[in-house]
Amino acid sequence: MSTIKDVAKRAGVAISTVSNVINNKGNVAPATVQKVNDAIKELNYQTNYIAKLMKSKQPKRIGMIVDDLCGLFYPYVIQPIRQIAEKYNYELVLYDTNSNPEKEWKIFQSLVYSQIDGIIFSTSTPPVELPNFVANLRQLIESSHRSISLVSIERDLTRYGIDSVYTDMHAAGQKAVQHLLDKSCRVIGHITGPIDVEIVQDRLNGYKDILTQNQIPIREHLIAYGDYSHMSGYNAMNTLLDWNPDIDGVFAANDQMAIGACMALKAANKRIPKDVKVIGCDDVFVTAIVEPPLSTIHIRKNLLGTEAIQALLEQLENRRVGSVKRLELENHLVIRESTDRVNRSYLVPSGW
């Protein structure tokens, strides 16, 4: 790791000049400021952030990395994390990766170099790359000469020694498709998300496994791809209708895409649930108020956030040393009018 002396040597200036540029102090000529900044960039100099934060005695901080802050899922996960963090005098810093592993890694680097105390994260790293990802993350943390606590949400990384709080997305996919089968659907489509994301792959595999168990052939043209947004669900549903005019059931990998699918079906004059039954996943708040109300798989989002921050605090406050925490949260089927107008579990979900 480069030092302030290296930067001064590369820029051809005194160490005090580098310090003045970093801290925006003194009357340094613009040309000299440019030389120093160029040297900082060339050397990937990061320790200036650490030094500044140590001197300024910043409050304890927790970083959170997720893949879609603009979606409807994470606000209910973040809420208890923020509330509990504040109770213990931790500042919460949020980052959005947009499911981009390269961007995610840069965020990890930024957090580690900025003297973060702990990180709660949902990684978009493909399963085959996880061993290298974890090894590089450990090396990055060691290079900071600090202890940084980690908790994974949505994916089980306990095999790598990382506390994990998650739900079984394979089982969620199975429950959704089995419900459609129980409602007499036989031509069942699936709208999946970014396919290199493990939890998306788990839902897709759940879809395929239940069809296989019921001796229904898996037809690739019954699988369409989205990006979690309602518009991608709308477009994917139109694709499924073009390929499969006889489709009678759809499982979308999240509720936003399921709502988009319902919009496309209505535009195509398909009646829900009489002609086509639709089920989503996550049970976000809009599922109970759209028309028709959306059947879905309830994920315990508040509890996911609560357990994640509790696991992190157990590490940070030295309440648990040595052991790795693994907590799998249950998920369950919620039946609403998009699949059954009569036998509904409940319209308004409890415990988002």
C-alpha positions as CSV (number, residue, x, y, z in Angstrom):
1,M,0.0,0.0,0.0
2,S,1.4,3.4,-1.1
3,T,2.4,6.0,1.6
4,I,2.3,9.7,1.7
5,K,6.1,9.7,1.1
6,D,5.5,7.8,-2.1
7,V,3.0,10.4,-3.3
8,A,5.4,13.2,-2.4
9,K,8.2,11.6,-4.3
10,R,6.1,10.9,-7.4
11,A,4.8,14.5,-7.4
12,G,8.2,16.0,-6.7
13,V,7.0,18.0,-3.7
14,A,7.3,18.0,0.1
15,I,5.3,15.7,2.3
16,S,3.7,18.8,3.9
17,T,2.5,19.9,0.5
18,V,0.8,16.6,-0.1
19,S,-0.9,16.9,3.3
20,N,-2.1,20.4,2.5
21,V,-3.6,19.2,-0.8
22,I,-5.3,16.2,0.9
23,N,-6.8,18.4,3.7
24,N,-7.5,21.3,1.4
25,K,-5.2,23.6,3.5
26,G,-2.6,26.2,2.7
27,N,-2.1,28.2,-0.5
28,V,-1.0,25.5,-2.9
29,A,-0.6,26.5,-6.6
30,P,-3.2,24.8,-8.9
31,A,-0.5,23.2,-11.0
32,T,1.0,21.6,-7.8
33,V,-2.5,20.5,-6.6
34,Q,-2.9,18.8,-10.0
35,K,0.5,17.0,-9.7
36,V,-0.3,15.7,-6.3
37,N,-3.8,14.5,-7.3
38,D,-2.3,12.8,-10.3
39,A,0.2,11.0,-8.1
40,I,-2.5,10.0,-5.6
41,K,-4.5,8.5,-8.5
42,E,-1.5,6.7,-10.1
43,L,-0.4,5.1,-6.8
44,N,-4.0,4.3,-5.7
45,Y,-3.2,6.1,-2.5
46,Q,-5.9,5.2,0.1
47,T,-4.3,5.7,3.5
48,N,-5.1,9.4,3.5
49,Y,-8.8,8.5,4.2
50,I,-7.7,6.3,7.2
51,A,-5.5,9.1,8.6
52,K,-8.2,11.7,8.3
53,L,-10.8,9.6,9.9
54,M,-8.6,8.5,12.8
55,K,-7.8,12.2,13.5
56,S,-11.4,13.4,13.3
57,K,-12.6,10.6,15.6
58,Q,-15.6,9.7,13.4
59,P,-18.5,7.8,15.0
60,K,-18.7,4.0,14.7
61,R,-20.1,3.1,11.3
62,I,-21.8,0.2,9.6
63,G,-21.9,-0.3,5.8
64,M,-24.7,-2.0,4.0
65,I,-24.4,-3.2,0.4
66,V,-27.5,-4.3,-1.6
67,D,-28.2,-4.8,-5.2
68,D,-31.4,-2.7,-5.7
69,L,-32.1,0.2,-3.3
70,C,-34.8,1.4,-5.7
71,G,-36.8,-1.8,-5.5
72,L,-39.6,-2.5,-3.0
73,F,-37.9,-5.3,-1.1
74,Y,-35.0,-3.7,0.7
75,P,-36.7,-0.7,2.5
76,Y,-38.3,-3.3,4.9
77,V,-34.9,-4.9,5.5
78,I,-33.1,-1.6,6.0
79,Q,-35.6,-0.1,8.4
80,P,-34.8,-2.3,11.4
81,I,-31.1,-2.2,10.6
82,R,-31.1,1.6,10.7
83,Q,-33.2,1.7,13.9
84,I,-31.1,-0.8,15.9
85,A,-27.8,0.7,14.6
86,E,-28.9,4.1,15.9
87,K,-29.8,2.7,19.2
88,Y,-26.2,1.4,19.6
89,N,-24.7,4.6,18.3
90,Y,-23.7,3.3,14.9
91,E,-24.1,5.3,11.7
92,L,-25.5,3.3,8.7
93,V,-24.1,3.9,5.2
94,L,-26.0,2.5,2.3
95,Y,-24.6,1.4,-1.1
96,D,-26.4,0.0,-4.2
97,T,-24.5,-2.3,-6.6
98,N,-27.2,-2.7,-9.3
99,S,-26.2,-6.4,-9.3
100,N,-22.8,-5.5,-10.7
101,P,-19.9,-7.5,-9.1
102,E,-17.3,-5.1,-10.3
103,K,-19.1,-2.1,-8.7
104,E,-19.7,-4.2,-5.6
105,W,-16.0,-4.8,-5.2
106,K,-15.1,-1.1,-5.5
107,I,-17.7,-0.4,-2.8
108,F,-16.1,-3.0,-0.5
109,Q,-12.7,-1.3,-1.1
110,S,-14.1,2.1,-0.3
111,L,-15.8,0.9,2.9
112,V,-12.7,-0.9,4.2
113,Y,-10.4,2.0,3.4
114,S,-12.8,4.4,5.1
115,Q,-12.5,2.7,8.5
116,I,-15.9,1.0,8.6
117,D,-16.6,-1.2,11.6
118,G,-18.9,-3.8,10.0
119,I,-20.6,-4.6,6.8
120,I,-24.0,-6.2,6.0
121,F,-24.1,-7.2,2.4
122,S,-25.9,-9.1,-0.3
123,T,-23.4,-10.1,-2.9
124,S,-24.0,-10.5,-6.6
125,T,-20.9,-12.7,-7.0
126,P,-21.7,-15.8,-9.1
127,P,-21.4,-19.0,-7.1
128,V,-18.4,-20.3,-8.9
129,E,-16.4,-17.1,-8.1
130,L,-17.4,-17.0,-4.4
131,P,-14.2,-18.7,-3.0
132,N,-12.0,-16.1,-4.7
133,F,-14.3,-13.3,-3.7
134,V,-14.2,-14.3,0.0
135,A,-10.4,-14.8,-0.1
136,N,-9.9,-11.4,-1.7
137,L,-12.2,-9.8,0.8
138,R,-10.3,-11.3,3.7
139,Q,-7.0,-10.1,2.2
140,L,-8.5,-6.6,1.7
141,I,-9.6,-6.4,5.3
142,E,-6.2,-7.7,6.6
143,S,-4.5,-5.0,4.6
144,S,-6.4,-2.4,6.5
145,H,-4.9,-3.7,9.8
146,R,-8.3,-3.6,11.4
147,S,-11.0,-6.1,12.4
148,I,-14.1,-5.6,10.2
149,S,-17.2,-7.7,11.0
150,L,-19.2,-9.2,8.1
151,V,-22.8,-10.5,7.8
152,S,-24.3,-11.9,4.6
153,I,-28.0,-11.5,3.9
154,E,-30.0,-13.6,1.3
155,R,-27.1,-16.0,0.7
156,D,-25.6,-18.6,3.0
157,L,-21.9,-17.9,3.3
158,T,-21.3,-19.7,6.6
159,R,-19.1,-22.3,4.8
160,Y,-16.7,-19.4,4.3
161,G,-16.8,-18.3,7.9
162,I,-19.3,-15.4,7.4
163,D,-22.4,-15.0,9.5
164,S,-25.5,-15.5,7.2
165,V,-29.2,-14.7,7.5
166,Y,-31.2,-15.8,4.5
167,T,-34.3,-17.7,3.3
168,D,-34.6,-20.8,1.1
169,M,-35.3,-19.4,-2.4
170,H,-35.4,-22.8,-3.9
171,A,-38.2,-23.8,-1.6
172,A,-39.9,-20.5,-2.4
173,G,-39.9,-21.3,-6.1
174,Q,-41.2,-24.8,-5.4
175,K,-44.1,-23.5,-3.3
176,A,-45.1,-20.9,-5.9
177,V,-45.2,-23.4,-8.8
178,Q,-46.9,-26.1,-6.7
179,H,-49.7,-23.7,-5.9
180,L,-50.2,-23.0,-9.6
181,L,-50.3,-26.8,-10.2
182,D,-52.8,-27.2,-7.4
183,K,-55.0,-24.5,-9.1
184,S,-55.0,-26.8,-12.3
185,C,-52.4,-24.8,-14.3
186,R,-50.4,-27.0,-16.7
187,V,-48.7,-24.5,-19.0
188,I,-46.7,-22.6,-16.5
189,G,-44.3,-19.8,-17.4
190,H,-41.5,-18.3,-15.3
191,I,-40.2,-14.8,-15.4
192,T,-36.8,-14.9,-13.9
193,G,-34.3,-12.1,-12.9
194,P,-30.6,-11.7,-13.7
195,I,-29.7,-15.4,-14.2
196,D,-26.1,-15.2,-12.8
197,V,-27.4,-14.2,-9.4
198,E,-27.6,-17.2,-7.1
199,I,-31.0,-16.5,-5.4
200,V,-32.5,-16.0,-8.8
201,Q,-31.1,-19.3,-10.0
202,D,-32.5,-20.9,-6.9
203,R,-36.0,-19.8,-7.7
204,L,-35.6,-20.9,-11.3
205,N,-34.4,-24.3,-10.1
206,G,-37.4,-24.5,-7.8
207,Y,-39.7,-23.9,-10.8
208,K,-38.0,-26.6,-12.8
209,D,-37.8,-29.2,-10.0
210,I,-41.5,-29.0,-9.2
211,L,-42.4,-29.4,-12.9
212,T,-40.1,-32.4,-13.1
213,Q,-41.6,-33.9,-9.9
214,N,-45.1,-33.6,-11.5
215,Q,-43.9,-35.2,-14.7
216,I,-44.4,-31.9,-16.7
217,P,-41.7,-31.3,-19.3
218,I,-39.5,-28.2,-18.9
219,R,-40.0,-26.0,-22.0
220,E,-37.3,-23.3,-22.4
221,H,-39.7,-21.1,-24.3
222,L,-41.8,-20.9,-21.1
223,I,-38.9,-19.1,-19.4
224,A,-38.5,-15.3,-20.0
225,Y,-36.0,-12.9,-18.5
226,G,-36.4,-9.6,-16.6
227,D,-34.4,-7.3,-14.3
228,Y,-36.7,-7.2,-11.3
229,S,-38.6,-4.1,-12.6
230,H,-42.3,-4.0,-13.4
231,M,-41.5,-3.0,-17.0
232,S,-39.3,-6.0,-17.5
233,G,-42.1,-8.1,-16.2
234,Y,-44.5,-6.5,-18.7
235,N,-42.1,-7.2,-21.6
236,A,-41.4,-10.7,-20.5
237,M,-45.1,-11.5,-20.2
238,N,-45.6,-10.3,-23.7
239,T,-42.8,-12.6,-24.9
240,L,-44.4,-15.5,-23.1
241,L,-47.8,-14.8,-24.7
242,D,-46.2,-14.7,-28.1
243,W,-44.4,-18.0,-27.6
244,N,-47.2,-19.7,-25.6
245,P,-50.7,-18.6,-26.5
246,D,-52.1,-21.4,-24.3
247,I,-50.2,-20.3,-21.1
248,D,-52.4,-20.6,-18.0
249,G,-50.0,-19.8,-15.1
250,V,-47.0,-17.6,-14.4
251,F,-44.5,-17.5,-11.6
252,A,-42.4,-14.3,-11.5
253,A,-39.2,-14.2,-9.5
254,N,-40.3,-11.0,-7.7
255,D,-43.5,-9.1,-7.1
256,Q,-42.6,-6.1,-9.3
257,M,-42.2,-8.3,-12.3
258,A,-45.4,-10.2,-11.4
259,I,-47.3,-6.9,-11.4
260,G,-45.8,-6.0,-14.7
261,A,-47.0,-9.4,-16.0
262,C,-50.5,-8.7,-14.8
263,M,-50.5,-5.4,-16.7
264,A,-49.5,-7.2,-19.9
265,L,-52.1,-9.8,-19.4
266,K,-54.8,-7.2,-19.0
267,A,-53.6,-5.4,-22.1
268,A,-53.9,-8.7,-24.0
269,N,-57.5,-9.1,-22.7
270,K,-56.5,-12.1,-20.5
271,R,-58.6,-12.5,-17.4
272,I,-56.8,-13.0,-14.1
273,P,-57.1,-15.6,-12.6
274,K,-59.7,-17.2,-14.9
275,D,-57.5,-17.3,-18.0
276,V,-54.0,-17.0,-16.5
277,K,-53.0,-17.2,-12.8
278,V,-50.1,-15.1,-11.6
279,I,-47.9,-15.5,-8.5
280,G,-44.9,-13.4,-7.4
281,C,-42.3,-13.6,-4.7
282,D,-41.3,-11.4,-1.7
283,D,-44.8,-10.1,-0.6
284,V,-44.0,-6.4,-0.8
285,F,-46.6,-3.9,0.3
286,V,-48.2,-3.3,-3.1
287,T,-49.2,-6.9,-3.5
288,A,-52.3,-6.5,-1.3
289,I,-53.5,-3.3,-3.0
290,V,-53.1,-4.0,-6.7
291,E,-56.0,-5.3,-8.7
292,P,-56.3,-8.1,-8.5
293,P,-54.4,-8.6,-5.2
294,L,-51.3,-10.7,-6.0
295,S,-50.6,-14.1,-4.6
296,T,-47.0,-14.4,-3.6
297,I,-44.4,-16.0,-1.3
298,H,-44.0,-14.1,1.9
299,I,-40.3,-13.4,2.8
300,R,-39.8,-12.1,6.4
301,K,-38.1,-8.9,5.4
302,N,-38.2,-7.0,8.7
303,L,-36.9,-10.1,10.5
304,L,-34.1,-10.5,7.9
305,G,-32.9,-7.0,8.7
306,T,-33.3,-7.4,12.5
307,E,-31.4,-10.7,12.6
308,A,-28.7,-9.3,10.4
309,I,-27.9,-6.3,12.5
310,Q,-28.2,-8.4,15.7
311,A,-25.6,-10.8,14.3
312,L,-23.3,-7.9,13.4
313,L,-23.6,-6.3,16.8
314,E,-22.9,-9.6,18.5
315,Q,-19.5,-9.5,16.7
316,L,-18.9,-5.8,17.2
317,E,-19.8,-5.7,20.9
318,N,-17.8,-8.9,21.5
319,R,-21.0,-10.8,22.6
320,R,-20.1,-13.7,20.4
321,V,-16.5,-14.8,19.6
322,G,-15.4,-17.6,17.4
323,S,-18.6,-19.2,16.3
324,V,-20.3,-18.5,12.9
325,K,-24.0,-17.7,12.9
326,R,-26.3,-19.3,10.4
327,L,-30.0,-18.4,10.4
328,E,-32.5,-19.6,7.8
329,L,-35.8,-17.8,7.9
330,E,-39.0,-19.5,6.9
331,N,-41.1,-18.3,3.9
332,H,-44.7,-19.2,3.2
333,L,-47.4,-19.0,0.5
334,V,-49.9,-16.1,0.5
335,I,-53.0,-16.8,-1.6
336,R,-54.8,-13.8,-3.1
337,E,-57.1,-13.1,-6.0
338,S,-54.5,-13.4,-8.8
339,T,-54.7,-17.2,-8.4
340,D,-57.8,-17.8,-6.4
341,R,-60.8,-15.5,-5.9
342,V,-62.4,-17.7,-3.3
343,N,-59.9,-19.5,-1.0
344,R,-57.6,-16.7,0.0
345,S,-55.1,-17.0,2.9
346,Y,-55.4,-13.3,3.7
347,L,-55.5,-10.0,1.7
348,V,-53.4,-7.8,4.0
349,P,-50.0,-9.3,4.9
350,S,-48.7,-9.2,8.5
351,G,-45.2,-8.7,9.5
352,W,-43.6,-7.3,6.3
